[in-house]
C-alpha cells in the first residue's frame, strides 16, 4: 500500500471514530474524558500508521491535547519526564558511551568469535556475544551501531564465502531484536510496559524480576533464531567448510586494541560495568533503585578522575527524542486508564475465553503488529494498555499478559523497514547482504517459532518463576 493510500485509510478511520464519539447518544457508557481520550488515541495511532510525521511529534501532540482538554493534568504530563525509568535509560546511555569509548566491545568480539572453528560455532558464539551486549548498551539501534564494525570484520574475513556473509548480515539484527527482552533497558518499549502496569494495576516489575523472566527467553529465542537463520540462508556445503577469524582481522575495523594488555581505562570501565550490573541484579538485597544505581554509575563513568568519557559527550549519545516519546506515551497510558477508556474498549470482548486463548490472541496480534506500526515503542504504547485492561476482565494475570505482548512485539523482521537494526544491516556498502525475499523466508519460520516460544514461557516457565497465568 502506497503512503497516500495508507494516509487516506488511516485518516478516514480516525475521523469516522471521532464522529461517532462526538454524538452523545452513541456509547452511553462513555464519559466525556473517555470520549476525548479515545479520539486523541485514535488520531495518534492513525498518524503513526499512515503518516511520515515523526513518532515523537505525534506523541507530544497527543499528550498536549489530553492536557489542554483537562483529561490529564499538566503535572501528569510533565511528571512522566521525571519517572525513574526515564532516568534509568538516560544513565544507561551514559554508561554505554563509556563502554564504547574504551573499545571493550572489540575485545569481547575477538575473544568470543576468535574461538570458532566451524560455521555453527561461529553462528552461536556471535549470538552469545550479541546477547551479552543487551546488558551494556540500551536500545536495539545502539547495539546495532556498536556491532556493525564487528560484522564488517567478519564479512571481510569471509569475503570468499558470500552465503555466510549474508547469513551473518541477517543474524546480527535478528539476535539484537530478539535478545532485547533480556533486560529492562533492552528497549524503550519495556519501560513503557513497566509504567503502564504500575499505573493500571500497581504491579511494579524491577530490573531483577525482568532479568529473571526475560533472560531465559532471550537466550532460548536467540539461539533458536540463529539456527533458523543458518538453515534458511545457507546450504549444507556452506556449513561444512572450516572458519578461522583472527584478532588481527577484527583489529582492522577497530580504533582500539582488541588484544594485548588491558589499559587502565578499560579495567576501570569493565569493573564499573560489572559492579552496576551486579547491583541491578541484587536489588532485592540492598533495595536501592536501579535508576539510582545507574545514576551513580553514570557519574563515575563521566568523572574527571575515574571516567572514560566526558559528561557532555556522553549526553550527546542519549536519544532525547525517544525519551520524550516515552514520556508522552506514558501520559497517554495514564489517560486511557484513568478516564475509563481502556476498560470500555475491552468491555465488548467475549467474557468467557480461557487464559490460553486470551494469551494466544495477545501474542498473535503483538507478533503481527510490526506490519502496521514500525516503532516498537509505539506498538507497546497502543497494545499494552488495552492488553492489561482486557487481562483483568478475562481473569488473566496482567503482568503475564503485558510481558507476553511486549516479548512477542520484539519480532519485527518481515520487511527492511520493520526495525532500525534490520534497515541498518540491509544496506552495507561494499558487503553482500540480505534481500527482502531472504527476510520473508526467515519470517515464515521465525514468526510462528517466536510466538510459540513466548506462549510456552508464559504458560509453563514464568509460573515457575513467580508469575502465574491467572490471578
C-alpha angles and dihedrals in degrees: 000000000000122000093252093052092047091049093049093047093047093047093049092050093049095046092047091054092046090051091052092048092050092064108084093207091062117085097001092190091066120094124214095260091049091051092051091046093051092048093051091043092051093048092048093048093048090048090052090050103040109027136064090225114128112270092228093053090053092048093049090049090051092048091048091049091052090049095046091051092050098245090124130014125248088245089060093049096047094035091067089069088062094051114129092238091059091052090047091057094045092053092043090058091051089053090047090053089054091051093048092050093056097049095234090142091063092051091050091049093049091048096049104034094039089068094061117112101166133042092248091051090050091050096051096039089052089049092051091049092050092049090054091055089067087076095052107036123043121215125032095249091057092051091048091053091048092049097047096085090051090052091049090053092050091046092054092048090051097038092129092055104063097176091056091051090052089048092053092046088057094040096058099059092036094057094039091057098042096043094053089088088070094085140027090241093049093100138002088239089069092058090049090052092051091049094049092049091050094048096043103038109008091242112138120201111200130200093264096050092047089049091050092051101034106039097065090048092047094050094045096045093044095053093043088050089049089057090047091051092047094050097043098047105035138051128227091260090054091053097047100064119092123248132206121183115187128207089239091063091053091045091061089068098042128076090203127067113267096187138032130050117346117249120232092251091055092049092050093047094047091048091048093048092048090049093050093048091046091051091048091052093046096050093123089061102049100020093218111148115251088232091057091048090050091049091052090049092048092050091051093044091055099037118122094235105039105016131099099206135039116250092235092053092045093051089054088067093056111106097230091177090060092049092051089048091052092048094049094047090048087057089050089052091052090052092050092051101040097043093052092240094123092050091050093049092057097037091089094057118107107276100210105055114131122245091252093054092044093051091044091056092045093051094044094050093044092049092052096040093090089072088067105026114038095188113086091206091050090053091054091044090056101035108035099060090050093044092050093049092046092047092058090053093046094049093247122136104259091214091058092045094048093047092047091050093048094046093048091049087062088079106090106139104117100097134024089243095050094093137005096243090052090050093047095053095040093073115034112159113243095006127097110239140169129296130220087260090058089052093050092049091051094044092054088062101030101048097062091036095055093041091053091046093052090050091049092052093045093050103034113015107036093052088059088054095053103272109106124197093238132034 
